Amino acid sequence: MGDHDDRDGNDSVLSAANEDDRVPKLYCNGFVNALGSGDITVLLQRNSQPVAMLNLSYTVAKSLATKLGDLVSTMENVTETRILTTDDVNSRISKS
């Protein structure tokens, strides 16, 4: 339940969801996190405008963070390129 990525052989799960018009397709280029007493809330943003709110249990949030980190690391290793975080980019922009 929940922990799917291409390396686990779940291309069919992603493909089916992509083809299903009932499944919302979202894009974000920013986010805001909030910690609650029972879960974590993530406000997804596109160009600083709200797109969706995502509430995650702590267990799912930690699992998602780990899986996303693994995917980004794989991309960095394959491309031999370090991907900057938004904090890195904002820091460099503010210094210029």
Buried (B, 14 or more C-beta within 10 A) or exposed (E): EEEBBEEEEEEEEEEEEEEEEEEEEEEBEBEEEEEEEEBBBBBBBEEEEEBEEBEBEEEBBEBBEEBEEEEEEEEEEEEEEEEEEEEEEEEEEEEE
